[in-house]
Amino acid sequence: MAETRYTDSDLKEFQDLIDNKLKTARENYDELQRALSHQDDNTTDDTSPTFKMMEDGSETMSREETAQLAARQEKFIRNLKSRIQAKDFDN
């Protein structure tokens, strides 16, 4: 199988695409991190105990989902960074 050699302009275009994706990914990751660290302003402290328990369970599920999204985003960022460092644009 023949090895593909990209031109410098092709590589620059790939680099720009990855840089843009990396910027967006970092912004999304930061937003997810803020969501995880921020205490909700809409608490259930003044509601009935049963409703509060259901809301707390829902909030826990939501936080877990947000944490999973943040972990995936962090992995995506690491992969983009490794592509930039390796200049591996063939795959």
C-alpha positions as MATLAB code, in Angstrom:
seq = 'MAETRYTDSDLKEFQDLIDNKLKTARENYDELQRALSHQDDNTTDDTSPTFKMMEDGSETMSREETAQLAARQEKFIRNLKSRIQAKDFDN';
ca = [
       0.000    0.000    0.000;
       1.394    3.362   -1.024;
       1.960    5.987    1.633;
       0.006    9.205    1.166;
       1.940   12.451    1.457;
      -0.115   15.537    2.066;
       1.014   18.941    0.914;
       1.963   21.566    3.455;
      -1.235   23.466    2.684;
      -3.278   20.273    3.279;
      -1.536   19.760    6.610;
      -2.143   23.392    7.560;
      -5.837   22.976    6.733;
      -6.004   19.819    8.866;
      -4.207   21.636   11.666;
      -6.689   24.512   11.508;
      -9.642   22.098   11.597;
      -8.232   20.298   14.613;
      -7.433   23.592   16.357;
     -11.023   24.764   15.848;
     -12.420   21.465   17.119;
     -10.067   21.640   20.099;
     -11.183   25.173   20.950;
     -14.855   24.183   20.807;
     -14.206   21.010   22.795;
     -12.410   22.959   25.524;
     -15.283   25.447   25.735;
     -17.786   22.593   26.040;
     -15.631   20.859   28.648;
     -15.322   24.053   30.695;
     -19.097   24.482   30.580;
     -19.621   20.913   31.784;
     -17.106   21.427   34.589;
     -18.894   24.605   35.677;
     -22.191   22.716   35.674;
     -20.685   20.033   37.884;
     -19.119   22.400   40.376;
     -21.999   24.882   40.584;
     -24.594   24.317   43.260;
     -28.092   24.584   41.835;
     -29.877   27.743   42.822;
     -33.191   25.919   42.513;
     -33.051   23.693   45.570;
     -35.918   21.714   47.026;
     -35.338   22.822   50.631;
     -38.804   24.326   50.959;
     -40.768   21.432   49.452;
     -42.250   18.276   50.894;
     -39.823   15.472   51.905;
     -41.125   13.047   49.243;
     -40.727   15.561   46.430;
     -37.303   16.567   47.765;
     -36.163   12.932   47.705;
     -37.322   12.495   44.094;
     -35.670   15.761   43.065;
     -32.411   14.797   44.787;
     -32.391   11.477   42.920;
     -33.056   13.238   39.633;
     -30.295   15.736   40.359;
     -27.867   12.909   41.122;
     -28.668   11.210   37.805;
     -28.234   14.483   35.971;
     -24.876   15.127   37.641;
     -23.723   11.598   36.756;
     -24.697   12.139   33.122;
     -22.887   15.480   33.099;
     -19.809   13.845   34.626;
     -19.871   11.173   31.905;
     -20.168   13.835   29.210;
     -17.257   15.727   30.758;
     -15.136   12.554   30.811;
     -15.912   11.871   27.147;
     -15.115   15.469   26.253;
     -11.818   15.264   28.129;
     -10.919   12.085   26.215;
     -11.839   13.788   22.929;
      -9.553   16.716   23.806;
      -6.689   14.343   24.652;
      -7.154   12.566   21.308;
      -7.137   15.849   19.399;
      -3.993   16.961   21.230;
      -2.261   13.678   20.465;
      -3.138   14.068   16.772;
      -1.593   17.510   16.753;
       1.554   16.317   18.497;
       1.918   13.235   16.296;
       0.827   15.061   13.132;
      -1.037   11.847   12.386;
      -3.545   12.988    9.781;
      -3.671    9.714    7.861;
      -6.373    8.081   10.030;
];
